[in-house]
């Protein structure tokens, strides 16, 4: 990834951009198959607190039809979602 070059250097708080200063490119292609484990969500234990969503470094956790789901195309299997889940609703399963 390379940073965008900005013409104006921010001086005031209002001048700071609202979005990332890096161009897209890191998560625009699907997982290349190097993930060893993947998170599996037990929907009977999940209460929808979305802590896993907040802590996911790649933003692959989302809410669909009132249930939490994972976009496995872009998940790297880091396990942060499992560690942050207080209810134990997320388990890491070996990749098949």
Phi, psi and omega per residue, in radians:
X1 nan 2.508 3.071
X2 -2.201 2.523 -3.109
X3 -1.259 2.591 3.016
X4 -1.206 2.498 3.049
X5 -1.585 2.160 -3.120
X6 -1.807 2.469 -3.134
X7 -1.320 -0.518 -3.049
X8 -1.993 2.255 3.077
X9 -1.477 2.218 -3.102
X10 -1.089 2.304 3.114
X11 -1.977 -0.734 -3.139
X12 -1.848 2.872 3.126
X13 -1.043 -0.635 -3.127
X14 -1.174 -0.359 -3.121
X15 -1.423 -0.230 -3.125
X16 -1.290 2.267 -3.109
X17 -1.160 2.612 -3.131
X18 -1.428 -0.350 -3.090
X19 -1.901 3.091 -3.118
X20 -1.093 2.667 3.122
X21 -1.661 0.134 3.105
X22 -1.921 2.524 3.118
X23 -1.318 2.693 3.120
X24 -1.108 2.642 3.114
X25 2.836 -0.452 -3.079
X26 -1.275 -0.809 -3.088
X27 -2.064 0.756 3.091
X28 -1.833 -0.096 3.054
X29 -2.062 2.664 -3.076
X30 -1.200 2.788 3.108
X31 -0.927 2.341 -3.067
X32 -1.472 0.066 3.100
X33 1.652 0.261 -3.111
X34 -1.634 -0.063 -3.115
X35 -1.237 2.342 3.122
X36 -1.578 -0.672 -3.133
X37 -2.249 2.765 3.097
X38 -2.391 2.567 -3.141
X39 -1.357 2.391 3.070
X40 -2.140 2.221 -3.066
X41 -1.713 2.194 3.059
X42 -1.506 1.788 -3.037
X43 -1.181 -0.314 3.099
X44 -1.305 -0.450 3.108
X45 -1.620 -0.470 -3.062
X46 -1.219 2.282 3.107
X47 -1.820 0.002 3.103
X48 1.352 0.529 -3.140
X49 -1.238 -0.375 3.098
X50 1.153 0.388 3.012
X51 -1.106 -0.667 3.116
X52 -1.066 -0.681 3.098
X53 -1.111 -0.750 -3.095
X54 -1.186 -0.592 -3.066
X55 -1.665 -0.185 -3.124
X56 -1.119 2.081 -3.080
X57 -1.235 -0.314 -3.115
X58 -1.889 -0.041 3.096
X59 1.125 0.679 -3.089
X60 -1.716 -0.052 3.120
X61 -1.691 2.350 -3.106
X62 -2.562 2.932 3.123
X63 -1.831 2.208 -3.123
X64 -2.342 2.159 -3.116
X65 0.955 0.672 3.115
X66 1.381 0.026 -3.134
X67 -2.083 2.633 3.116
X68 -1.449 2.402 -3.123
X69 -2.414 2.886 -3.117
X70 -2.133 2.359 3.035
X71 -1.522 1.684 -3.054
X72 -1.215 -0.268 3.098
X73 -1.112 -0.515 -3.065
X74 -2.088 -0.046 3.123
X75 -1.243 2.328 3.139
X76 -1.735 -0.032 3.062
X77 1.295 0.607 -3.083
X78 -1.279 -0.482 3.089
X79 1.532 0.101 3.129
X80 -1.099 -0.653 3.140
X81 -1.072 -0.694 3.117
X82 -1.159 -0.722 -3.114
X83 -1.184 -0.567 -3.074
X84 -1.489 -0.315 -3.099
X85 -1.299 1.964 -3.098
X86 -1.291 -0.411 -3.081
X87 -1.599 -0.100 -3.119
X88 1.224 0.534 -3.114
X89 -1.444 -0.153 -3.119
X90 -2.061 2.193 3.075
X91 -2.106 2.585 3.074
X92 -1.642 2.260 -3.094
X93 -2.036 2.488 3.115
X94 -1.073 2.393 3.125
X95 -1.211 2.373 -3.107
X96 -1.579 nan nan
